[in-house]
Amino acid sequence: MKLAEQIYINGNIYTVNEEFPHAEAMACCEGKLLFVGSNDQALEYKWENTEVIDLEGKTVIPGILDNHVHPLTAGSMYYRVDCVGKSREEILAAVAEEAKKRKPGEWILGFGWDQSTWADTTLPTRQELDAAAPDNYVRLIRICGHANWVSSNVLELAGVNKDTPNPAGGEFLRDENGDPTGFITEYACLAIENVVPDPSVDELRRYILTVQDRTLEYGITGMADKSIGGMIVGGVPQIDETIQIFRELGEADMLKLRYHIYMGTYDELERTYKDGWKEPDFDGKFIFCGTKVFSDGALGARSAWLLDSYEDRPGHTGEGNYSTEYMAMRIKQAHDAGYQVSVHAIGDAAVRQCLDAYEMANPNMEDWRFVVEHLMIVSPEDMERLKHMNLIASMQYVELSTDLKMVESRIGKERALGAYAWRDIMNAGIVIAAGTDHPMDSMNPYENMYYAVSRCTIDDYPAGGWHPSQALTRYEALKTYTLNSAYAVRREKELGSLEAGKYADFAVIDKDYMNCEVKEIKNIKALMTVVGGKIVYKAE
């Protein structure tokens, strides 16, 4: 009998294993679980060199796997102007303060503004940034990642003027004279990205390590990077440089999380499809999953693709980025190469196109692990179609909290009934894998599970929850963040639940998730994070 290197006893362990949902002890060896069950049985695996850790009744859950993260973008935000939760005036003051530290001609970059939370919700303009930092180039990315707010000199540098046409899948918003306002959406942002200096390899490495450390503090043990090397929507990703950084970190035993990689559609992806993934996996910590494709944009930027007009912008529906035939080709291409496609679809028109493309590519509805990101707004007819689809919904419960006070003004009350419809989607037989789209929203998994269970914002609005019949149970929310997220990346036999033979990935938390008050779920803190049997984070 193999003996344990570590034994954890006296725990309140939620295994997410439906055959054995609760345990008090675990025995680990060589990074995997030997046994999960009672204290007495676990201690049978003890020998003189075994470390015995007394959990003293604390709660243990499987390691969280955030199924939608942008680590480079997230990492960069720790070194840029923080616009999250700030008013227009506060952001402009922060830009002006940053300009004092910069030489003329240097760039000021920032992230996280959201005009829907401002007292004056009109869209921002280039003239405001010109006044705040007249001698610098300024580019601020909206909280959704699908829009830019830039200064006039950035537009000039990018060659954007009143005669510049809108690209497919993007828009330069214009004033009454036809001049660009400095508000840019979707693939039009590529014109800006082309003139923003690329971060150095050292900066990219710092971004990855910064986010890794912050991630472990939440009890998160893995993530799906939905755009490796990518910094903004529509930008050309630094994939080769990023892969090299991951390789070096893996060889130096500095990868502490399990990374699941998705690429955009460019030459490196085609080579990978043809020749296979050649990178080492570093004991399951660097796995290639497939492709990320954008069908549409974001609701906040009014670039999500709707079947009917926006309530607050008549005649405008947003637009799709590709033909249905192209998307079907991409889905089949990935499957034939042994990989997945993950398609971003927020508006009901984009969701319908995803379903059409999947049916076209996979008419027999075989298990291709096809992932739809967000699946935010679904028409009633397509909700019925979901019952016959074999797909995965990668959903971000936090989007309800951030969008709740905006969604009905964007799409009206009737269409809003098909938005964030988690219960209907789960009842249709769809596997939901949970994530956050960080840094577009907070990575905190306990806040995210609170939204799933309560249907409230972070400040408990509205009382009783928004359409509470769409809420999930606590167990369902936890499962979507663990076993279902492992299923989404084809690793449910290795990750996602605490049972013998799987990796010893788990978190010790400070509250009993299943029994604390609902409002306390969002306040849960991780006390310890374990990946492959190693303690990689411990609260002070």
C-alpha positions in Angstrom: 0.0 0.0 0.0 1.3 3.5 -0.9 1.7 5.6 2.2 0.9 9.3 2.6 3.2 12.3 2.5 0.5 14.5 4.1 -2.7 13.6 5.9 -5.3 16.3 6.7 -7.7 15.4 9.5 -10.7 16.9 11.4 -11.9 18.8 8.4 -15.4 19.8 7.2 -14.7 18.6 3.6 -17.2 19.2 0.8 -15.9 16.8 -1.9 -18.3 17.6 -4.9 -18.3 13.9 -5.3 -22.0 12.9 -5.4 -21.3 9.4 -4.3 -19.4 10.6 -1.2 -20.3 14.3 -0.7 -18.8 14.9 2.8 -15.6 13.7 4.5 -13.4 14.6 7.5 -9.9 13.6 6.2 -7.7 13.3 3.2 -4.4 11.5 2.6 -2.0 12.8 -0.2 1.0 11.4 -1.9 3.0 12.6 -4.9 0.6 15.5 -5.5 -2.5 13.3 -5.6 -5.2 12.1 -3.2 -4.7 8.6 -1.9 -7.8 8.6 0.2 -10.8 10.8 1.2 -13.0 9.8 4.1 -12.8 9.3 7.8 -10.0 10.3 10.2 -9.3 6.7 11.2 -9.1 5.4 7.7 -6.9 8.3 6.5 -4.5 7.7 9.4 -3.9 4.1 8.2 -1.8 5.7 5.4 0.5 7.3 8.0 4.2 6.4 8.5 7.0 8.0 10.3 7.6 10.8 7.7 4.0 11.6 7.1 3.0 15.2 7.9 -0.3 15.3 9.7 -2.3 18.6 9.5 -5.2 19.2 11.8 -7.8 21.3 10.1 -9.6 21.9 13.4 -13.0 21.7 11.9 -12.4 24.2 9.1 -14.2 23.9 5.8 -12.4 22.5 2.7 -13.6 22.7 -0.9 -12.1 21.5 -4.1 -9.7 24.0 -5.8 -11.6 26.6 -7.7 -11.0 26.6 -11.5 -12.0 30.0 -12.9 -13.1 29.2 -16.4 -12.6 32.6 -18.0 -9.6 34.8 -17.1 -7.3 37.2 -19.1 -4.1 37.0 -17.0 -1.9 39.4 -19.0 -4.6 42.0 -19.1 -5.3 41.5 -15.4 -1.6 41.7 -14.5 -1.1 44.9 -16.5 -3.9 46.6 -14.6 -1.9 46.6 -11.4 0.6 48.9 -13.1 -1.8 51.3 -14.9 -4.4 54.0 -13.9 -7.1 52.2 -12.0 -10.5 53.4 -13.2 -12.7 50.7 -11.6 -15.6 52.1 -9.6 -14.5 55.7 -10.2 -16.5 58.7 -11.5 -15.7 60.6 -14.6 -14.2 63.4 -12.5 -12.1 61.0 -10.4 -10.7 59.3 -13.5 -9.7 62.6 -15.2 -8.1 63.7 -12.0 -6.1 60.4 -11.8 -5.0 60.9 -15.4 -3.9 64.5 -14.7 -2.0 63.3 -11.7 -0.3 60.6 -13.7 0.6 63.1 -16.4 2.7 65.0 -13.8 4.9 61.9 -13.4 5.3 61.4 -17.2 7.5 63.1 -19.8 5.8 64.7 -22.8 5.0 62.1 -25.4 4.8 59.2 -22.9 1.8 57.0 -22.8 -0.8 56.9 -19.9 -2.7 53.6 -19.9 -5.7 52.7 -17.8 -8.5 50.3 -17.3 -11.9 49.8 -15.7 -14.1 52.9 -16.4 -17.9 52.3 -16.7 -20.0 55.3 -17.8 -23.2 53.5 -16.8 -22.3 54.1 -13.1 -21.5 57.8 -13.5 -24.0 60.6 -12.5 -23.8 61.8 -16.1 -23.9 58.6 -18.2 -23.1 60.3 -21.6 -20.1 58.7 -23.3 -16.7 60.2 -22.6 -14.8 62.3 -25.2 -11.3 62.8 -26.3 -11.4 66.5 -25.4 -11.7 65.5 -21.7 -8.5 63.5 -21.9 -6.8 66.3 -23.9 -7.5 68.7 -21.1 -6.3 66.3 -18.4 -3.0 65.3 -20.1 -2.3 67.6 -23.0 1.3 66.4 -23.6 0.7 62.7 -23.3 -1.0 59.9 -25.2 -3.9 58.5 -23.2 -5.8 55.2 -23.8 -8.3 53.9 -21.1 -10.0 50.6 -21.7 -13.6 50.2 -20.6 -14.4 47.7 -17.8 -15.8 45.2 -20.4 -12.6 45.3 -22.4 -14.6 46.0 -25.6 -14.2 49.8 -25.8 -11.4 52.4 -25.6 -11.5 56.0 -24.5 -8.5 57.8 -26.2 -7.1 61.3 -26.5 -7.0 63.3 -29.8 -3.3 62.7 -30.3 -3.8 58.9 -30.1 -6.4 59.1 -32.9 -4.0 61.3 -34.9 -1.2 58.8 -34.3 -3.4 55.9 -35.5 -4.5 57.9 -38.6 -8.2 57.9 -37.5 -10.2 60.9 -38.7 -13.7 61.8 -40.0 -12.9 60.0 -43.2 -11.8 56.7 -41.6 -14.4 54.0 -42.2 -15.6 51.7 -39.4 -14.1 48.3 -39.7 -16.2 45.1 -39.7 -17.1 44.4 -36.1 -16.2 47.8 -34.7 -17.1 51.5 -34.6 -15.5 54.9 -34.2 -18.3 56.9 -32.6 -18.6 60.3 -34.1 -20.0 63.7 -33.1 -22.6 65.8 -35.0 -19.8 67.0 -37.4 -18.7 63.4 -38.2 -15.4 63.7 -36.2 -14.4 60.7 -34.0 -15.3 61.3 -30.3 -12.5 59.2 -28.8 -14.9 56.4 -27.9 -14.1 53.3 -29.9 -15.6 49.8 -29.8 -14.5 46.2 -30.7 -12.3 45.7 -33.7 -11.9 49.4 -34.3 -9.7 49.3 -31.2 -7.1 47.4 -33.2 -6.2 50.7 -34.9 -5.3 52.0 -31.4 -3.5 48.8 -30.3 -1.3 49.0 -33.4 0.3 52.3 -32.1 0.4 51.4 -28.4 3.9 50.2 -27.4 4.0 46.4 -26.7 5.0 45.5 -23.2 8.4 44.0 -22.8 9.0 40.3 -22.0 10.0 41.3 -18.5 6.7 43.2 -18.1 4.7 40.2 -19.4 6.5 38.0 -16.9 5.7 40.4 -14.1 2.0 40.5 -15.1 1.7 36.7 -15.0 3.4 36.3 -11.6 1.4 39.2 -10.1 -1.9 37.7 -11.2 -0.8 34.2 -10.1 -0.1 35.4 -6.6 -3.4 37.3 -6.3 -5.3 34.3 -7.7 -3.9 31.9 -5.1 -5.1 34.2 -2.3 -8.7 33.3 -3.3 -8.2 29.5 -3.1 -8.2 29.4 -6.9 -6.0 26.5 -8.1 -6.5 26.8 -11.9 -7.8 29.1 -14.7 -8.7 29.0 -18.3 -6.7 31.8 -20.1 -9.1 32.7 -22.8 -6.6 34.7 -24.9 -3.0 33.7 -24.3 -0.8 36.6 -25.0 -3.7 38.9 -25.6 -4.1 42.4 -24.0 -7.3 43.8 -25.5 -10.1 42.6 -27.7 -9.0 42.7 -31.3 -5.3 43.2 -30.5 -2.6 41.1 -32.0 -1.6 38.7 -29.1 2.1 38.2 -28.0 1.6 34.5 -28.1 5.2 33.3 -28.8 6.6 35.6 -26.1 4.0 34.4 -23.6 4.5 30.7 -24.3 8.2 31.2 -23.8 7.6 32.9 -20.4 5.4 30.0 -19.3 8.0 27.5 -20.4 10.7 29.3 -18.4 8.5 29.5 -15.3 7.6 25.8 -15.6 11.2 24.8 -15.9 12.0 26.9 -12.8 9.1 25.3 -10.9 7.4 28.7 -10.6 4.0 27.6 -12.1 1.8 27.3 -9.0 -1.6 27.3 -10.9 -3.0 25.0 -13.5 -3.3 27.1 -16.7 -5.6 26.0 -19.5 -4.7 27.8 -22.7 -6.9 29.1 -25.6 -5.5 31.0 -28.6 -6.9 33.4 -31.1 -7.2 32.6 -34.8 -3.7 33.3 -36.2 -0.7 31.5 -37.6 0.5 30.0 -34.3 -2.8 28.4 -33.8 -2.8 26.9 -37.3 0.7 25.4 -36.6 -0.6 23.9 -33.4 -3.6 22.4 -35.1 -1.3 20.8 -37.7 1.5 19.6 -35.6 0.0 19.3 -32.1 0.9 21.1 -28.9 4.6 20.6 -28.3 5.0 22.3 -24.9 5.6 20.3 -21.7 2.6 20.3 -19.3 4.7 20.6 -16.1 2.6 18.1 -14.2 -0.7 19.2 -15.6 0.0 23.0 -15.2 0.2 24.1 -18.8 -2.5 22.6 -21.0 -3.6 23.7 -24.5 -7.4 23.5 -24.9 -8.2 25.2 -28.2 -9.5 28.5 -29.8 -11.3 31.6 -28.5 -13.5 33.3 -31.1 -15.6 36.5 -30.7 -19.1 36.4 -32.2 -20.0 39.8 -30.9 -19.1 42.5 -28.3 -20.4 43.7 -24.9 -23.7 45.0 -23.7 -22.2 48.0 -21.9 -20.5 49.2 -25.0 -23.7 48.5 -27.1 -21.6 46.2 -29.3 -23.4 42.9 -28.3 -25.3 41.7 -31.3 -29.1 41.7 -30.7 -32.0 40.4 -32.8 -33.8 43.7 -32.3 -32.7 47.3 -31.6 -31.2 48.5 -28.3 -33.9 50.2 -26.2 -31.6 53.1 -25.6 -30.2 53.3 -29.1 -33.1 52.8 -31.6 -32.0 51.4 -35.0 -28.8 49.9 -33.5 -28.4 46.2 -33.0 -24.7 45.8 -32.8 -23.3 43.3 -35.3 -21.6 39.9 -35.6 -18.0 39.5 -36.4 -18.1 36.4 -38.7 -20.4 34.5 -40.9 -22.1 31.4 -39.5 -20.2 29.3 -42.1 -16.9 30.6 -40.9 -17.7 29.9 -37.3 -18.9 26.3 -38.2 -15.6 25.8 -40.1 -13.6 26.9 -37.0 -15.6 24.7 -34.7 -15.0 21.6 -36.9 -11.4 22.5 -37.5 -10.7 22.6 -33.8 -12.5 19.3 -33.2 -10.8 17.5 -36.0 -7.4 18.6 -34.5 -8.5 17.3 -31.1 -9.2 20.7 -29.5 -12.1 22.9 -28.6 -13.7 26.2 -29.7 -14.8 28.7 -27.1 -17.1 31.3 -28.6 -17.9 34.7 -27.0 -21.6 35.4 -27.4 -23.5 37.9 -25.3 -26.4 39.2 -27.5 -29.3 37.0 -28.5 -28.4 37.2 -32.2 -24.8 36.1 -31.4 -26.1 33.2 -29.3 -28.4 32.1 -32.1 -25.5 32.3 -34.6 -23.4 30.1 -32.2 -26.2 27.5 -32.0 -26.6 27.6 -35.8 -22.9 27.2 -36.4 -22.6 24.3 -33.9 -25.5 22.5 -35.5 -23.9 23.0 -38.9 -20.5 21.7 -37.7 -21.8 18.9 -35.5 -25.3 17.8 -36.7 -25.3 14.7 -34.6 -24.6 16.7 -31.4 -21.7 14.6 -30.3 -19.7 15.6 -27.2 -17.3 18.1 -28.7 -17.1 20.1 -25.4 -18.1 23.2 -27.4 -18.1 26.2 -25.1 -20.2 29.3 -25.4 -18.8 32.2 -23.3 -21.4 34.3 -21.4 -24.6 33.1 -23.1 -26.0 36.2 -21.6 -29.2 36.9 -23.5 -31.1 34.0 -25.0 -34.4 34.3 -26.9 -37.3 32.0 -25.9 -37.0 30.0 -29.1 -33.3 29.4 -28.5 -33.8 28.5 -24.9 -35.9 25.6 -26.3 -33.1 24.7 -28.7 -30.6 24.4 -25.9 -32.4 21.3 -24.6 -31.2 19.5 -27.7 -27.7 20.9 -27.7 -24.6 19.2 -26.1 -22.6 22.3 -25.2 -21.1 24.0 -22.2 -22.1 27.5 -21.0 -19.1 29.4 -19.5 -20.9 31.9 -17.4 -19.9 34.8 -15.1 -22.4 35.3 -12.3 -20.7 38.6 -11.4 -22.0 40.1 -14.7 -25.5 40.2 -13.2 -24.2 42.3 -10.3 -22.3 44.7 -12.6 -25.0 44.9 -15.3 -28.2 44.8 -13.2 -28.8 48.5 -13.1 -28.2 48.8 -16.8 -29.6 45.7 -18.5 -33.3 46.7 -18.7 -32.5 50.2 -20.1 -30.4 48.5 -22.8 -32.7 45.7 -23.8 -36.1 46.3 -22.1 -37.9 44.3 -19.5 -39.2 41.5 -21.8 -35.9 40.6 -23.3 -34.2 40.9 -19.9 -36.3 37.8 -18.8 -33.9 35.8 -21.1 -30.8 37.3 -19.6 -28.6 35.6 -16.9 -31.2 32.8 -17.0 -29.0 30.3 -15.1 -31.8 28.1 -13.8 -33.4 27.8 -17.2 -30.1 27.0 -18.8 -29.2 24.4 -16.2 -32.7 22.9 -16.5 -32.2 22.6 -20.2 -29.4 20.1 -19.5 -26.5 22.5 -20.2 -23.3 22.2 -18.2 -22.5 25.6 -16.6 -18.8 26.3 -15.9 -18.2 29.3 -13.8 -15.7 32.1 -14.2 -15.3 35.8 -13.9 -13.7 37.3 -17.1 -11.2 38.9 -14.8 -10.1 41.7 -15.0 -13.4 42.8 -16.6 -14.9 41.8 -13.3 -13.6 40.8 -9.8 -11.9 37.4 -9.6 -13.3 36.8 -6.1 -15.1 33.3 -6.4 -17.0 33.7 -3.2 -18.6 36.9 -4.4 -19.4 35.2 -7.6 -21.1 32.2 -5.9 -23.0 34.7 -3.8 -24.4 36.3 -7.0 -25.4 32.8 -8.3 -27.3 32.0 -5.1 -28.8 35.3 -4.2 -29.4 37.0 -7.6 -28.3 40.3 -5.8 -25.6 42.8 -6.4 -22.7 43.1 -4.0 -24.7 45.6 -1.9 -27.6 43.1 -1.6 -29.9 44.8 -4.2 -32.7 44.1 -4.9 -34.2 42.6 -1.7 -35.0 39.0 -2.4 -33.0 38.9 -5.7 -33.6 39.8 -9.3 -35.9 37.1 -10.8 -34.9 34.8 -7.9 -36.4 31.8 -9.6 -33.2 31.8 -11.8 -30.9 31.3 -8.7 -28.8 28.2 -8.2 -28.3 26.2 -5.1 -25.1 26.5 -3.1 -24.0 23.1 -4.2 -24.8 23.8 -7.9 -22.8 27.1 -7.7 -19.8 25.3 -6.1 -20.0 22.5 -8.7 -20.0 24.9 -11.6 -16.8 26.4 -10.2 -15.0 23.1 -9.6 -16.1 19.8 -11.3 -18.0 21.5 -14.2 -15.1 23.9 -14.9 -12.8 20.8 -15.0 -15.3 19.2 -17.4 -15.2 22.3 -19.6 -11.4 21.8 -20.1 -11.7 18.0 -20.4 -10.0 17.3 -17.1 -12.9 16.1 -14.9 -11.0 12.8 -14.3 -8.1 14.7 -12.8 -9.6 17.8 -11.2 -12.7 19.4 -9.8 -13.6 17.1 -6.9 -11.9 15.6 -3.9 -11.6 11.8 -4.5 -8.8 9.3 -4.6 -6.7 9.4 -7.8 -7.3 13.1 -8.5 -4.8 15.9 -8.0 -4.7 17.2 -4.4 -6.0 20.6 -5.3 -8.1 22.3 -2.6 -8.8 25.4 -0.5 -9.3 25.7 3.2 -11.8 28.6 3.9 -12.9 30.5 6.9 -16.7 29.9 6.8 -18.9 26.9 6.3 -20.0 27.6 2.7 -23.0 25.3 2.8 -24.4 26.5 6.1 -23.4 30.1 6.7 -25.9 32.9 6.0 -26.3 33.6 2.3 -25.0 37.2 2.7 -21.9 35.8 4.4 -20.9 33.8 1.3 -19.4 36.9 -0.4 -17.2 37.5 2.7 -15.5 34.1 2.7 -11.7 34.2 2.8 -9.3 31.5 1.8 -7.0 30.4 4.6 -4.9 28.0 2.6 -4.5 27.0 -1.0 -3.0 23.6 -2.0 -2.0 22.6 -5.5 -0.7 19.2 -6.2 -0.3 18.6 -2.5 1.8 21.7 -2.0 0.7 24.6 0.1 1.1 27.5 -2.3 -0.7 30.1 -0.2 -1.4 30.5 3.5 -3.1 33.5 5.1 -1.1 35.4 7.7 
